[in-house]
Structure formats: structure tokens, C-alpha cells
Amino acid sequence: MLRDAVVQIGSQRGAGLRAIAQLVATVLLCAGCAGCVELHALNPYYRRQWAEDERLMPSFHTHWKRIRAIRQQAHHMTPEDQATTARELTRLIQEDSNLVLRITAVQSLMVFPPELSRQGIYAAATSQDAELRAAACPGLRQLGDEQAIALLVNLFEQDTNVDVRAAALRAMDGLDHPLVYRALAAALDDNDPALQYRAMEALAHTTGRRYGHDVAAWKAYLRGENPPEPRPGSWVERLTEEVFR
């Protein structure tokens, strides 16, 4: 299953030399023959050869589909297979050079129990690749322990990439935790209106309060005050909705 896919990914460089050699040979053979590629596609010999090449060195799309399919397969695995698959996904996240496959591995790892997914999600959250850090944010929320929440808040407060910060804010939506409220309060003071908007949406979902997109009201609420909520359909509510539409 995944072990085979990951082993094939790991051996891709070696198999790649053979594929390159075959490509060069094919180009040389076809250099003076218009339509050779089309003729080869109809030749059973070449079709068998291409199928063998796919077996020895599966394409990127094949690898991607196999890793993605784990999301549906994981619940039917034995505990031993789950542990093995989670280890292989974690190794892929840590070692593979293809960012798309690493992100897909993070997403697939999230369907596993926390004790199996934690190491890989933490590895993604502390990666040098911003896209991988952003992909890890939903996983940190799903883990939900103190260390995971602290790391999620740290990504918002310390990361220099705006997409990572936005992903961290989205993952905080609905989390009732002091560190999260601290981060959301900081987001209300951010110069980026998109982050302010995301923070107010998260606060509304977490607290049940109806301050809409009234930054001043949310700030007052987080200071411990109890500003009145606008009546449904009032001009204040309509105005704040219009400003942040």
C-alpha cells in the first residue's frame, strides 16, 4: 500500500536514470520520422514497455492518488497497518522533495489517531516551507492538546508568511482557549483587514456574540466589557456587514 508507494518515491532517482536513457533513445530513433510517437502508441510492444515503466517508476499523479486514497482506506486498516502507514507518511513529510506530495501526506495523516499523526503534523508545522506550515494548521487544531494549540497560536503570532497566519486563524475558529483569545485580540489590531475579518468571524463562532464586524465592540468584549449587541437588521449591523463585505 503506502509503503510500496513511498519506497517507489524514494527510488525514483535511480529509476529516473533508466527513464531518461529510454527517452533519449526514443528521441534519437524518432528524429527523422514524423508521426513515430503516434505509431508507437499503437504498437503493443511499446504499450507493454510503457506499462512496465509505470510499474517501475510510477508517475507523480499515481503517487499523489495513492497517498490521497489513504483518507478512505485508513479506517479499514488494522492497528498495525495504521501505525506503519502513519510512519511512512511522516517520513515522506520529513524527507521527500516534492511539496505537493508532502502537503497531500499531511492531509491524509489527519485521519489517523493523534498518537500516530502528531509527529508528522508537528514536522509540517515547523517546516521551512510556508505551504506545508499552512497545511499543518488544521491538523494542529484537530490534535487540540496544549502543545498543539500553543504551536498554532505561535504560527499566527510569529510567522512572517501571511498565508500561514491566515491558515492559523482559520484553524482557531471555534477554539475556546485563552491562548486563542490572545491571538484573536492581536488580530483585531492587525493592519491586514482580511485577518481582522477572520478574527471577528472566529470570535462570533466561539462566543455566540453578535457583534458582526464591529472591531471596537469585539475589543471591548475581550477586555471584559459587555457592549450591547445590535438588534438583528439594525443599521449598525448592516453598516458593519457592508464595510467588510
FIKOLZA-1660 file (N, C-alpha, C; in steps of 0.1 Angstrom, whole numbers, plus 5000, padded with zeros to 4 digits):
% residues 245
   i   px   py   pz ch aa at
   1 5009 4988 5000  A  M  N
   1 5000 5000 5000  A  M CA
   1 5009 5012 5000  A  M  C
   2 5008 5021 5011  A  L  N
   2 5016 5033 5011  A  L CA
   2 5031 5030 5011  A  L  C
   3 5035 5019 5019  A  R  N
   3 5049 5016 5019  A  R CA
   3 5054 5014 5005  A  R  C
   4 5047 5007 4997  A  D  N
   4 5051 5005 4983  A  D CA
   4 5052 5018 4976  A  D  C
   5 5042 5027 4978  A  A  N
   5 5043 5040 4971  A  A CA
   5 5054 5048 4975  A  A  C
   6 5057 5048 4989  A  V  N
   6 5068 5056 4994  A  V CA
   6 5081 5051 4990  A  V  C
   7 5083 5038 4990  A  V  N
   7 5095 5031 4986  A  V CA
   7 5098 5035 4971  A  V  C
   8 5087 5035 4963  A  Q  N
   8 5088 5038 4949  A  Q CA
   8 5092 5053 4947  A  Q  C
   9 5087 5062 4956  A  I  N
   9 5091 5076 4955  A  I CA
   9 5106 5077 4959  A  I  C
  10 5110 5070 4969  A  G  N
  10 5124 5070 4973  A  G CA
  10 5133 5065 4963  A  G  C
  11 5129 5056 4955  A  S  N
  11 5138 5050 4945  A  S CA
  11 5136 5057 4931  A  S  C
  12 5129 5068 4931  A  Q  N
  12 5125 5074 4918  A  Q CA
  12 5138 5079 4911  A  Q  C
  13 5148 5084 4919  A  R  N
  13 5160 5089 4912  A  R CA
  13 5167 5078 4904  A  R  C
  14 5168 5066 4910  A  G  N
  14 5175 5055 4903  A  G CA
  14 5167 5051 4891  A  G  C
  15 5154 5049 4892  A  A  N
  15 5146 5045 4881  A  A CA
  15 5146 5056 4871  A  A  C
  16 5147 5069 4875  A  G  N
  16 5147 5080 4866  A  G CA
  16 5158 5080 4856  A  G  C
  17 5170 5075 4860  A  L  N
  17 5181 5074 4850  A  L CA
  17 5177 5065 4838  A  L  C
  18 5170 5053 4842  A  R  N
  18 5166 5044 4831  A  R CA
  18 5156 5051 4822  A  R  C
  19 5147 5058 4828  A  A  N
  19 5136 5065 4820  A  A CA
  19 5143 5075 4811  A  A  C
  20 5153 5083 4816  A  I  N
  20 5159 5093 4808  A  I CA
  20 5166 5086 4796  A  I  C
  21 5173 5075 4799  A  A  N
  21 5180 5068 4788  A  A CA
  21 5171 5064 4778  A  A  C
  22 5159 5058 4782  A  Q  N
  22 5149 5054 4772  A  Q CA
  22 5144 5066 4764  A  Q  C
  23 5142 5077 4771  A  L  N
  23 5137 5089 4764  A  L CA
  23 5147 5094 4753  A  L  C
  24 5159 5094 4757  A  V  N
  24 5170 5098 4747  A  V CA
  24 5170 5089 4735  A  V  C
  25 5169 5076 4738  A  A  N
  25 5169 5066 4727  A  A CA
  25 5157 5068 4718  A  A  C
  26 5146 5071 4724  A  T  N
  26 5133 5072 4716  A  T CA
  26 5134 5085 4708  A  T  C
  27 5140 5096 4713  A  V  N
  27 5141 5108 4706  A  V CA
  27 5150 5106 4694  A  V  C
  28 5162 5099 4696  A  L  N
  28 5171 5096 4685  A  L CA
  28 5165 5088 4674  A  L  C
  29 5157 5078 4678  A  L  N
  29 5151 5069 4668  A  L CA
  29 5140 5076 4660  A  L  C
  30 5134 5086 4667  A  C  N
  30 5122 5092 4660  A  C CA
  30 5126 5106 4654  A  C  C
  31 5139 5110 4654  A  A  N
  31 5143 5123 4650  A  A CA
  31 5139 5125 4635  A  A  C
  32 5140 5115 4627  A  G  N
  32 5137 5117 4613  A  G CA
  32 5124 5111 4608  A  G  C
  33 5115 5108 4618  A  C  N
  33 5103 5101 4614  A  C CA
  33 5091 5108 4620  A  C  C
  34 5084 5116 4611  A  A  N
  34 5072 5123 4616  A  A CA
  34 5061 5113 4619  A  A  C
  35 5055 5114 4631  A  G  N
  35 5044 5105 4634  A  G CA
  35 5048 5093 4641  A  G  C
  36 5062 5092 4645  A  C  N
  36 5066 5079 4651  A  C CA
  36 5060 5077 4665  A  C  C
  37 5058 5088 4672  A  V  N
  37 5052 5087 4686  A  V CA
  37 5038 5081 4684  A  V  C
  38 5030 5086 4675  A  E  N
  38 5016 5081 4673  A  E CA
  38 5017 5066 4669  A  E  C
  39 5026 5062 4660  A  L  N
  39 5027 5048 4656  A  L CA
  39 5031 5039 4668  A  L  C
  40 5040 5044 4676  A  H  N
  40 5044 5037 4688  A  H CA
  40 5033 5034 4698  A  H  C
  41 5024 5045 4699  A  A  N
  41 5013 5043 4708  A  A CA
  41 5003 5032 4703  A  A  C
  42 5004 5029 4690  A  L  N
  42 4995 5018 4685  A  L CA
  42 5002 5004 4686  A  L  C
  43 5015 5004 4688  A  N  N
  43 5023 4992 4688  A  N CA
  43 5022 4985 4702  A  N  C
  44 5017 4973 4702  A  P  N
  44 5016 4966 4715  A  P CA
  44 5029 4965 4723  A  P  C
  45 5040 4964 4715  A  Y  N
  45 5053 4963 4722  A  Y CA
  45 5056 4975 4730  A  Y  C
  46 5054 4987 4725  A  Y  N
  46 5056 4999 4732  A  Y CA
  46 5046 5002 4743  A  Y  C
  47 5034 4997 4741  A  R  N
  47 5024 4999 4751  A  R CA
  47 5028 4990 4763  A  R  C
  48 5033 4978 4761  A  R  N
  48 5037 4970 4772  A  R CA
  48 5049 4976 4779  A  R  C
  49 5058 4982 4771  A  Q  N
  49 5070 4988 4777  A  Q CA
  49 5067 5000 4786  A  Q  C
  50 5057 5008 4781  A  W  N
  50 5053 5020 4789  A  W CA
  50 5046 5015 4802  A  W  C
  51 5039 5004 4801  A  A  N
  51 5032 4999 4813  A  A CA
  51 5043 4994 4823  A  A  C
  52 5053 4988 4818  A  E  N
  52 5064 4984 4827  A  E CA
  52 5071 4995 4833  A  E  C
  53 5073 5006 4825  A  D  N
  53 5080 5018 4831  A  D CA
  53 5071 5024 4842  A  D  C
  54 5058 5024 4840  A  E  N
  54 5049 5029 4851  A  E CA
  54 5050 5021 4863  A  E  C
  55 5052 5008 4861  A  R  N
  55 5053 4999 4873  A  R CA
  55 5066 5001 4880  A  R  C
  56 5077 5003 4873  A  L  N
  56 5090 5005 4879  A  L CA
  56 5091 5019 4885  A  L  C
  57 5086 5029 4878  A  M  N
  57 5087 5043 4883  A  M CA
  57 5074 5050 4881  A  M  C
  58 5064 5048 4890  A  P  N
  58 5051 5054 4888  A  P CA
  58 5052 5069 4886  A  P  C
  59 5042 5074 4879  A  S  N
  59 5042 5089 4877  A  S CA
  59 5038 5096 4889  A  S  C
  60 5040 5110 4889  A  F  N
  60 5037 5118 4900  A  F CA
  60 5022 5116 4903  A  F  C
  61 5013 5116 4893  A  H  N
  61 4999 5115 4895  A  H CA
  61 4995 5102 4902  A  H  C
  62 5002 5091 4899  A  T  N
  62 5000 5079 4905  A  T CA
  62 5003 5079 4920  A  T  C
  63 5015 5085 4923  A  H  N
  63 5019 5087 4937  A  H CA
  63 5008 5095 4945  A  H  C
  64 5004 5106 4939  A  W  N
  64 4995 5115 4945  A  W CA
  64 4982 5108 4948  A  W  C
  65 4977 5101 4938  A  K  N
  65 4964 5094 4940  A  K CA
  65 4965 5083 4951  A  K  C
  66 4976 5076 4952  A  R  N
  66 4978 5066 4962  A  R CA
  66 4978 5072 4976  A  R  C
  67 4985 5083 4978  A  I  N
  67 4986 5090 4991  A  I CA
  67 4972 5096 4995  A  I  C
  68 4966 5102 4985  A  R  N
  68 4952 5107 4988  A  R CA
  68 4942 5097 4992  A  R  C
  69 4943 5085 4985  A  A  N
  69 4934 5074 4988  A  A CA
  69 4934 5069 5002  A  A  C
  70 4945 5071 5009  A  I  N
  70 4946 5067 5022  A  I CA
  70 4935 5072 5031  A  I  C
  71 4930 5084 5028  A  R  N
  71 4920 5090 5036  A  R CA
  71 4908 5081 5037  A  R  C
  72 4904 5074 5027  A  Q  N
  72 4893 5065 5027  A  Q CA
  72 4897 5051 5032  A  Q  C
  73 4910 5048 5031  A  Q  N
  73 4914 5034 5035  A  Q CA
  73 4918 5033 5049  A  Q  C
  74 4921 5044 5056  A  A  N
  74 4927 5043 5069  A  A CA
  74 4918 5036 5079  A  A  C
  75 4905 5039 5078  A  H  N
  75 4895 5034 5088  A  H CA
  75 4893 5019 5087  A  H  C
  76 4898 5013 5076  A  H  N
  76 4896 4999 5074  A  H CA
  76 4909 4991 5076  A  H  C
  77 4920 4998 5080  A  M  N
  77 4932 4992 5083  A  M CA
  77 4933 4986 5097  A  M  C
  78 4941 4976 5098  A  T  N
  78 4944 4971 5112  A  T CA
  78 4952 4981 5119  A  T  C
  79 4953 4980 5133  A  P  N
  79 4961 4990 5140  A  P CA
  79 4976 4989 5136  A  P  C
  80 4980 4977 5132  A  E  N
  80 4994 4976 5128  A  E CA
  80 4997 4983 5115  A  E  C
  81 4987 4981 5105  A  D  N
  81 4988 4988 5092  A  D CA
  81 4987 5003 5094  A  D  C
  82 4978 5008 5103  A  Q  N
  82 4977 5022 5105  A  Q CA
  82 4990 5028 5110  A  Q  C
  83 4996 5021 5120  A  A  N
  83 5009 5026 5125  A  A CA
  83 5020 5026 5114  A  A  C
  84 5021 5016 5106  A  T  N
  84 5031 5015 5095  A  T CA
  84 5028 5026 5085  A  T  C
  85 5016 5028 5081  A  T  N
  85 5012 5038 5071  A  T CA
  85 5015 5052 5077  A  T  C
  86 5012 5055 5089  A  A  N
  86 5014 5068 5095  A  A CA
  86 5029 5071 5096  A  A  C
  87 5037 5061 5099  A  R  N
  87 5052 5063 5099  A  R CA
  87 5057 5066 5085  A  R  C
  88 5052 5060 5075  A  E  N
  88 5056 5062 5061  A  E CA
  88 5052 5076 5057  A  E  C
  89 5040 5080 5061  A  L  N
  89 5036 5094 5057  A  L CA
  89 5044 5104 5064  A  L  C
  90 5047 5102 5077  A  T  N
  90 5056 5111 5084  A  T CA
  90 5070 5112 5078  A  T  C
  91 5075 5100 5074  A  R  N
  91 5088 5100 5067  A  R CA
  91 5088 5108 5054  A  R  C
  92 5077 5107 5047  A  L  N
  92 5075 5114 5034  A  L CA
  92 5075 5129 5037  A  L  C
  93 5068 5133 5047  A  I  N
  93 5067 5147 5050  A  I CA
  93 5080 5153 5054  A  I  C
  94 5088 5145 5061  A  Q  N
  94 5101 5150 5066  A  Q CA
  94 5112 5149 5055  A  Q  C
  95 5111 5140 5045  A  E  N
  95 5122 5137 5036  A  E CA
  95 5120 5140 5022  A  E  C
  96 5108 5139 5017  A  D  N
  96 5105 5140 5003  A  D CA
  96 5108 5154 4998  A  D  C
  97 5111 5155 4985  A  S  N
  97 5114 5168 4979  A  S CA
  97 5102 5174 4972  A  S  C
  98 5092 5167 4970  A  N  N
  98 5080 5172 4963  A  N CA
  98 5070 5178 4972  A  N  C
  99 5068 5191 4971  A  L  N
  99 5060 5198 4981  A  L CA
  99 5045 5193 4980  A  L  C
 100 5040 5191 4968  A  V  N
 100 5026 5187 4967  A  V CA
 100 5023 5174 4973  A  V  C
 101 5033 5164 4972  A  L  N
 101 5031 5151 4978  A  L CA
 101 5032 5152 4993  A  L  C
 102 5040 5161 4998  A  R  N
 102 5042 5163 5013  A  R CA
 102 5029 5169 5018  A  R  C
 103 5023 5179 5011  A  I  N
 103 5011 5185 5016  A  I CA
 103 4999 5175 5016  A  I  C
 104 4999 5166 5006  A  T  N
 104 4989 5156 5005  A  T CA
 104 4991 5146 5016  A  T  C
 105 5003 5143 5019  A  A  N
 105 5006 5134 5030  A  A CA
 105 5001 5139 5044  A  A  C
 106 5003 5152 5046  A  V  N
 106 4998 5159 5058  A  V CA
 106 4983 5157 5059  A  V  C
 107 4976 5160 5048  A  Q  N
 107 4961 5159 5048  A  Q CA
 107 4957 5145 5051  A  Q  C
 108 4964 5135 5045  A  S  N
 108 4960 5121 5047  A  S CA
 108 4963 5117 5062  A  S  C
 109 4974 5122 5067  A  L  N
 109 4978 5118 5081  A  L CA
 109 4967 5123 5091  A  L  C
 110 4960 5133 5088  A  M  N
 110 4950 5138 5097  A  M CA
 110 4939 5128 5101  A  M  C
 111 4937 5118 5092  A  V  N
 111 4926 5108 5095  A  V CA
 111 4930 5098 5105  A  V  C
 112 4943 5098 5109  A  F  N
 112 4948 5088 5119  A  F CA
 112 4947 5093 5133  A  F  C
 113 4947 5084 5143  A  P  N
 113 4946 5089 5157  A  P CA
 113 4957 5098 5160  A  P  C
 114 4955 5107 5170  A  P  N
 114 4966 5117 5174  A  P CA
 114 4979 5110 5177  A  P  C
 115 4979 5099 5184  A  E  N
 115 4992 5093 5187  A  E CA
 115 5000 5088 5175  A  E  C
 116 4993 5087 5163  A  L  N
 116 5000 5083 5151  A  L CA
 116 5003 5095 5142  A  L  C
 117 4995 5105 5143  A  S  N
 117 4996 5117 5134  A  S CA
 117 5005 5128 5140  A  S  C
 118 5006 5129 5153  A  R  N
 118 5013 5140 5159  A  R CA
 118 5027 5143 5154  A  R  C
 119 5035 5134 5152  A  Q  N
 119 5049 5136 5148  A  Q CA
 119 5049 5143 5134  A  Q  C
 120 5042 5137 5125  A  G  N
 120 5041 5142 5111  A  G CA
 120 5036 5156 5110  A  G  C
 121 5025 5159 5118  A  I  N
 121 5019 5172 5118  A  I CA
 121 5028 5182 5124  A  I  C
 122 5035 5179 5135  A  Y  N
 122 5045 5188 5141  A  Y CA
 122 5056 5191 5131  A  Y  C
 123 5060 5180 5124  A  A  N
 123 5071 5182 5114  A  A CA
 123 5067 5192 5103  A  A  C
 124 5054 5191 5098  A  A  N
 124 5049 5200 5088  A  A CA
 124 5048 5214 5094  A  A  C
 125 5044 5216 5106  A  A  N
 125 5042 5229 5112  A  A CA
 125 5055 5236 5115  A  A  C
 126 5066 5229 5115  A  T  N
 126 5079 5236 5118  A  T CA
 126 5088 5235 5105  A  T  C
 127 5082 5232 5094  A  S  N
 127 5089 5231 5081  A  S CA
 127 5094 5244 5077  A  S  C
 128 5104 5244 5068  A  Q  N
 128 5109 5256 5061  A  Q CA
 128 5099 5261 5050  A  Q  C
 129 5090 5252 5046  A  D  N
 129 5081 5255 5035  A  D CA
 129 5068 5261 5041  A  D  C
 130 5065 5273 5037  A  A  N
 130 5053 5280 5042  A  A CA
 130 5040 5273 5038  A  A  C
 131 5040 5267 5026  A  E  N
 131 5028 5260 5022  A  E CA
 131 5025 5248 5031  A  E  C
 132 5036 5241 5036  A  L  N
 132 5035 5230 5044  A  L CA
 132 5031 5234 5058  A  L  C
 133 5036 5245 5063  A  R  N
 133 5031 5250 5076  A  R CA
 133 5017 5254 5076  A  R  C
 134 5012 5260 5065  A  A  N
 134 4998 5263 5064  A  A CA
 134 4989 5250 5064  A  A  C
 135 4994 5240 5057  A  A  N
 135 4987 5228 5056  A  A CA
 135 4986 5221 5069  A  A  C
 136 4995 5223 5078  A  A  N
 136 4995 5217 5091  A  A CA
 136 4985 5223 5101  A  A  C
 137 4981 5235 5098  A  C  N
 137 4972 5242 5108  A  C CA
 137 4959 5234 5112  A  C  C
 138 4952 5229 5102  A  P  N
 138 4940 5221 5106  A  P CA
 138 4944 5209 5114  A  P  C
 139 4955 5203 5112  A  G  N
 139 4960 5192 5119  A  G CA
 139 4963 5195 5134  A  G  C
 140 4969 5207 5136  A  L  N
 140 4971 5212 5150  A  L CA
 140 4958 5214 5157  A  L  C
 141 4949 5220 5150  A  R  N
 141 4936 5222 5157  A  R CA
 141 4929 5208 5160  A  R  C
 142 4931 5199 5151  A  Q  N
 142 4925 5185 5153  A  Q CA
 142 4931 5178 5165  A  Q  C
 143 4945 5180 5167  A  L  N
 143 4952 5174 5178  A  L CA
 143 4946 5180 5191  A  L  C
 144 4945 5193 5192  A  G  N
 144 4938 5200 5202  A  G CA
 144 4944 5200 5216  A  G  C
 145 4956 5195 5218  A  D  N
 145 4962 5195 5231  A  D CA
 145 4969 5208 5233  A  D  C
 146 4974 5210 5245  A  E  N
 146 4981 5223 5248  A  E CA
 146 4992 5226 5239  A  E  C
 147 5001 5216 5237  A  Q  N
 147 5012 5219 5228  A  Q CA
 147 5008 5222 5214  A  Q  C
 148 4998 5215 5209  A  A  N
 148 4993 5218 5195  A  A CA
 148 4987 5232 5194  A  A  C
 149 4979 5236 5204  A  I  N
 149 4973 5249 5204  A  I CA
 149 4984 5260 5205  A  I  C
 150 4994 5258 5214  A  A  N
 150 5004 5267 5215  A  A CA
 150 5012 5269 5202  A  A  C
 151 5014 5258 5195  A  L  N
 151 5021 5259 5182  A  L CA
 151 5013 5266 5172  A  L  C
 152 5000 5263 5172  A  L  N
 152 4991 5270 5162  A  L CA
 152 4991 5285 5165  A  L  C
 153 4990 5289 5177  A  V  N
 153 4990 5304 5181  A  V CA
 153 5003 5310 5177  A  V  C
 154 5014 5302 5179  A  N  N
 154 5027 5307 5176  A  N CA
 154 5029 5310 5161  A  N  C
 155 5023 5301 5153  A  L  N
 155 5023 5303 5138  A  L CA
 155 5016 5316 5134  A  L  C
 156 5005 5319 5141  A  F  N
 156 4999 5332 5138  A  F CA
 156 5007 5344 5143  A  F  C
 157 5013 5343 5155  A  E  N
 157 5019 5354 5161  A  E CA
 157 5033 5357 5156  A  E  C
 158 5040 5346 5152  A  Q  N
 158 5054 5347 5148  A  Q CA
 158 5058 5345 5133  A  Q  C
 159 5049 5338 5126  A  D  N
 159 5052 5335 5112  A  D CA
 159 5052 5348 5104  A  D  C
 160 5061 5349 5094  A  T  N
 160 5061 5361 5086  A  T CA
 160 5053 5359 5073  A  T  C
 161 5048 5347 5071  A  N  N
 161 5040 5345 5058  A  N CA
 161 5025 5347 5061  A  N  C
 162 5019 5356 5053  A  V  N
 162 5005 5360 5056  A  V CA
 162 4996 5348 5054  A  V  C
 163 4999 5339 5044  A  D  N
 163 4990 5328 5042  A  D CA
 163 4991 5318 5054  A  D  C
 164 5002 5316 5060  A  V  N
 164 5003 5308 5072  A  V CA
 164 4995 5314 5083  A  V  C
 165 4997 5327 5085  A  R  N
 165 4989 5334 5096  A  R CA
 165 4974 5332 5094  A  R  C
 166 4970 5334 5081  A  A  N
 166 4956 5333 5078  A  A CA
 166 4951 5318 5080  A  A  C
 167 4959 5309 5077  A  A  N
 167 4955 5295 5079  A  A CA
 167 4954 5292 5094  A  A  C
 168 4963 5297 5102  A  A  N
 168 4963 5295 5116  A  A CA
 168 4950 5301 5122  A  A  C
 169 4946 5313 5117  A  L  N
 169 4934 5320 5122  A  L CA
 169 4922 5311 5119  A  L  C
 170 4921 5306 5107  A  R  N
 170 4910 5298 5103  A  R CA
 170 4909 5285 5112  A  R  C
 171 4921 5280 5115  A  A  N
 171 4921 5268 5124  A  A CA
 171 4916 5271 5138  A  A  C
 172 4918 5283 5142  A  M  N
 172 4914 5287 5156  A  M CA
 172 4899 5289 5157  A  M  C
 173 4892 5290 5146  A  D  N
 173 4877 5293 5146  A  D CA
 173 4870 5282 5155  A  D  C
 174 4864 5287 5165  A  G  N
 174 4856 5278 5174  A  G CA
 174 4864 5273 5186  A  G  C
 175 4877 5275 5187  A  L  N
 175 4885 5270 5198  A  L CA
 175 4884 5279 5210  A  L  C
 176 4879 5274 5221  A  D  N
 176 4877 5282 5233  A  D CA
 176 4889 5279 5242  A  D  C
 177 4899 5288 5241  A  H  N
 177 4912 5286 5248  A  H CA
 177 4918 5300 5250  A  H  C
 178 4924 5302 5262  A  P  N
 178 4930 5316 5265  A  P CA
 178 4940 5320 5255  A  P  C
 179 4949 5311 5250  A  L  N
 179 4959 5315 5240  A  L CA
 179 4952 5319 5227  A  L  C
 180 4941 5312 5224  A  V  N
 180 4934 5316 5211  A  V CA
 180 4928 5330 5212  A  V  C
 181 4922 5333 5224  A  Y  N
 181 4917 5346 5225  A  Y CA
 181 4927 5357 5225  A  Y  C
 182 4939 5354 5230  A  R  N
 182 4950 5363 5229  A  R CA
 182 4954 5366 5215  A  R  C
 183 4955 5355 5207  A  A  N
 183 4958 5357 5193  A  A CA
 183 4947 5364 5185  A  A  C
 184 4935 5361 5188  A  L  N
 184 4924 5368 5181  A  L CA
 184 4923 5383 5185  A  L  C
 185 4927 5386 5197  A  A  N
 185 4928 5401 5201  A  A CA
 185 4939 5408 5193  A  A  C
 186 4950 5401 5192  A  A  N
 186 4961 5407 5184  A  A CA
 186 4957 5409 5169  A  A  C
 187 4949 5399 5164  A  A  N
 187 4944 5400 5150  A  A CA
 187 4935 5412 5148  A  A  C
 188 4928 5416 5158  A  L  N
 188 4919 5427 5157  A  L CA
 188 4927 5440 5155  A  L  C
 189 4940 5440 5160  A  D  N
 189 4948 5452 5158  A  D CA
 189 4957 5451 5146  A  D  C
 190 4956 5440 5138  A  D  N
 190 4965 5439 5127  A  D CA
 190 4961 5448 5116  A  D  C
 191 4971 5452 5108  A  N  N
 191 4969 5461 5097  A  N CA
 191 4962 5455 5085  A  N  C
 192 4961 5442 5085  A  D  N
 192 4955 5434 5074  A  D CA
 192 4940 5432 5076  A  D  C
 193 4931 5439 5068  A  P  N
 193 4917 5438 5071  A  P CA
 193 4912 5423 5070  A  P  C
 194 4919 5415 5061  A  A  N
 194 4915 5401 5060  A  A CA
 194 4917 5393 5073  A  A  C
 195 4928 5396 5080  A  L  N
 195 4930 5390 5093  A  L CA
 195 4920 5395 5103  A  L  C
 196 4917 5408 5103  A  Q  N
 196 4907 5413 5112  A  Q CA
 196 4894 5406 5110  A  Q  C
 197 4890 5405 5097  A  Y  N
 197 4877 5399 5094  A  Y CA
 197 4877 5384 5099  A  Y  C
 198 4888 5377 5096  A  R  N
 198 4888 5363 5100  A  R CA
 198 4887 5362 5116  A  R  C
 199 4894 5371 5123  A  A  N
 199 4894 5371 5137  A  A CA
 199 4879 5373 5143  A  A  C
 200 4872 5382 5137  A  M  N
 200 4858 5385 5141  A  M CA
 200 4849 5373 5138  A  M  C
 201 4851 5367 5127  A  E  N
 201 4843 5355 5124  A  E CA
 201 4846 5344 5134  A  E  C
 202 4859 5342 5137  A  A  N
 202 4862 5332 5147  A  A CA
 202 4856 5335 5161  A  A  C
 203 4857 5348 5165  A  L  N
 203 4851 5352 5178  A  L CA
 203 4836 5350 5178  A  L  C
 204 4829 5353 5167  A  A  N
 204 4815 5351 5167  A  A CA
 204 4811 5336 5168  A  A  C
 205 4819 5328 5161  A  H  N
 205 4816 5313 5162  A  H CA
 205 4819 5307 5176  A  H  C
 206 4829 5313 5182  A  T  N
 206 4834 5308 5195  A  T CA
 206 4825 5313 5207  A  T  C
 207 4821 5325 5206  A  T  N
 207 4814 5331 5218  A  T CA
 207 4799 5332 5216  A  T  C
 208 4794 5331 5204  A  G  N
 208 4780 5332 5201  A  G CA
 208 4775 5347 5202  A  G  C
 209 4784 5356 5204  A  R  N
 209 4780 5370 5204  A  R CA
 209 4778 5375 5190  A  R  C
 210 4769 5385 5188  A  R  N
 210 4765 5391 5175  A  R CA
 210 4770 5405 5174  A  R  C
 211 4783 5407 5174  A  Y  N
 211 4789 5420 5172  A  Y CA
 211 4793 5422 5157  A  Y  C
 212 4790 5412 5149  A  G  N
 212 4793 5413 5135  A  G CA
 212 4807 5416 5132  A  G  C
 213 4810 5427 5125  A  H  N
 213 4823 5431 5121  A  H CA
 213 4826 5445 5128  A  H  C
 214 4821 5446 5140  A  D  N
 214 4824 5458 5147  A  D CA
 214 4836 5456 5156  A  D  C
 215 4848 5461 5151  A  V  N
 215 4861 5459 5157  A  V CA
 215 4861 5464 5172  A  V  C
 216 4855 5476 5173  A  A  N
 216 4855 5483 5187  A  A CA
 216 4848 5474 5197  A  A  C
 217 4836 5469 5192  A  A  N
 217 4828 5461 5201  A  A CA
 217 4835 5448 5205  A  A  C
 218 4842 5442 5196  A  W  N
 218 4849 5429 5199  A  W CA
 218 4861 5432 5209  A  W  C
 219 4868 5443 5206  A  K  N
 219 4879 5447 5215  A  K CA
 219 4873 5449 5229  A  K  C
 220 4862 5456 5230  A  A  N
 220 4856 5458 5244  A  A CA
 220 4852 5445 5250  A  A  C
 221 4847 5436 5243  A  Y  N
 221 4843 5423 5248  A  Y CA
 221 4855 5416 5253  A  Y  C
 222 4866 5416 5246  A  L  N
 222 4878 5409 5250  A  L CA
 222 4885 5415 5262  A  L  C
 223 4882 5428 5265  A  R  N
 223 4887 5435 5277  A  R CA
 223 4878 5432 5289  A  R  C
 224 4868 5424 5287  A  G  N
 224 4859 5420 5298  A  G CA
 224 4847 5428 5299  A  G  C
 225 4845 5438 5290  A  E  N
 225 4832 5446 5290  A  E CA
 225 4821 5438 5283  A  E  C
 226 4809 5444 5284  A  N  N
 226 4797 5437 5279  A  N CA
 226 4790 5447 5270  A  N  C
 227 4795 5451 5258  A  P  N
 227 4788 5460 5250  A  P CA
 227 4775 5454 5244  A  P  C
 228 4765 5462 5242  A  P  N
 228 4752 5457 5238  A  P CA
 228 4754 5452 5223  A  P  C
 229 4747 5441 5220  A  E  N
 229 4747 5436 5207  A  E CA
 229 4737 5443 5199  A  E  C
 230 4740 5446 5186  A  P  N
 230 4730 5453 5178  A  P CA
 230 4718 5444 5175  A  P  C
 231 4706 5451 5174  A  R  N
 231 4694 5443 5170  A  R CA
 231 4695 5437 5156  A  R  C
 232 4690 5425 5154  A  P  N
 232 4691 5420 5141  A  P CA
 232 4684 5429 5130  A  P  C
 233 4692 5432 5120  A  G  N
 233 4687 5441 5109  A  G CA
 233 4688 5455 5112  A  G  C
 234 4695 5459 5123  A  S  N
 234 4696 5473 5126  A  S CA
 234 4707 5480 5117  A  S  C
 235 4707 5493 5116  A  W  N
 235 4716 5500 5107  A  W CA
 235 4730 5497 5111  A  W  C
 236 4733 5496 5124  A  V  N
 236 4747 5493 5128  A  V CA
 236 4751 5479 5123  A  V  C
 237 4743 5469 5124  A  E  N
 237 4747 5456 5119  A  E CA
 237 4748 5457 5103  A  E  C
 238 4739 5464 5097  A  R  N
 238 4740 5465 5082  A  R CA
 238 4752 5472 5078  A  R  C
 239 4756 5482 5085  A  L  N
 239 4768 5490 5082  A  L CA
 239 4781 5482 5083  A  L  C
 240 4782 5475 5094  A  T  N
 240 4794 5467 5096  A  T CA
 240 4795 5456 5086  A  T  C
 241 4784 5450 5083  A  E  N
 241 4784 5440 5072  A  E CA
 241 4788 5446 5059  A  E  C
 242 4784 5458 5056  A  E  N
 242 4787 5464 5043  A  E CA
 242 4802 5468 5042  A  E  C
 243 4807 5472 5053  A  V  N
 243 4822 5476 5053  A  V CA
 243 4831 5464 5051  A  V  C
 244 4827 5452 5056  A  F  N
 244 4836 5441 5055  A  F CA
 244 4831 5431 5044  A  F  C
 245 4822 5435 5036  A  R  N
 245 4817 5426 5026  A  R CA
 245 4827 5423 5016  A  R  C
% end
